Amino acid sequence: MFLQLKETNDLVKILDLQELIDPNSAIVHGQDQEGEEEQDPDSFNKEHLVFPSGERLPRCWLDANYRTAKAS
């Protein structure tokens, strides 16, 4: 799965989907898709990622208490 960094619009290939959907994990491991060579895996803060369409990640992937927290 590919996501996009909000600040730079760079694509990131997510390496572990389970880590992505786990609301108790603030980071996800992936590979920045810049250049023609395969990049080394890196850590990315999920708060800085969006779908390539620009849509934000689902709140249930980011906040373990999304059911009891007030919507913002």
Secondary structure, 3 states (H helix, E strand, C coil): CEEEECCCCCEEEECCHHHHHCCCCCEEEEEECCCCCCCCCEEEEHHHEECCCCCECCHHHHCCCCCCCCCC
